[in-house]
């Protein structure tokens, strides 16, 4: 199955089956192209119907987040999708509530926002690296759940994904980035330091999933050991979540366009095209 795993109570990241892959490149490209076209269709619907979508992406360093995002949006109109790479907060952001900088980046009507790392940094890196006090990151679970419920209740479609790779695969990818000149930019001292805290991150992640995978905003974990599978599984999960309950296909022509076209082309030409003017029956 080329799909992510929906997190339920009792989920443990270390127990996830990572041996999921696609048989060959042809299968990968075929599935990916179909999902990319579905994303393009959804982007058009979201734009016309003024819907809002958020894709919240977390994962281990070197788990393939940027590559998966790139393939997901490859065919989209860049005017209606915004990718936010989230790093350490700026001095201005550090003096405010940790959710403030995410409020500034929420999508307006008609757009989809992708967060490459998210507000979950509060209960992950800030917890593990002791950048937040225990009472602060413990309080954050309820704050995050309330934040996400407020977004969903306001009509936002929210998809939360975590890309999971093994310790061995992460090390292999680190070595590749260190020894390949064109990939040097992909690794930082922080990535290497974080790897030393993997056990602590596993504990933090299991608690995060248990406390924040809700009926309103569930987590989906993507086995990311094999990149072809990762990209297809992530895109499939996003398309399903963003498209749930939405009538697919090209959106209807705006009545204002029909009215303006009638003034330009006249009644007979409109009727020949099978377009009824607002308030006027077809001849």
GIPEWO-V705848 format. One record per helix or strand. SS is the DSSP state (helix for helix, strand for strand). FROM is the first residue (numbers start at 0). TO is the last residue. Records with the same first field share a line. If there is no record, write none. Layout:
SS: FROM-TO / FROM-TO
This chain:
strand: 4-5 / 51-58 / 80-84 / 111-115 / 155-163 / 218-222
helix: 12-14 / 24-48 / 64-72 / 77-79 / 90-93 / 99-102 / 118-122 / 124-127 / 133-152 / 166-178 / 180-185 / 188-194 / 197-211 / 226-242 / 254-264 / 266-271
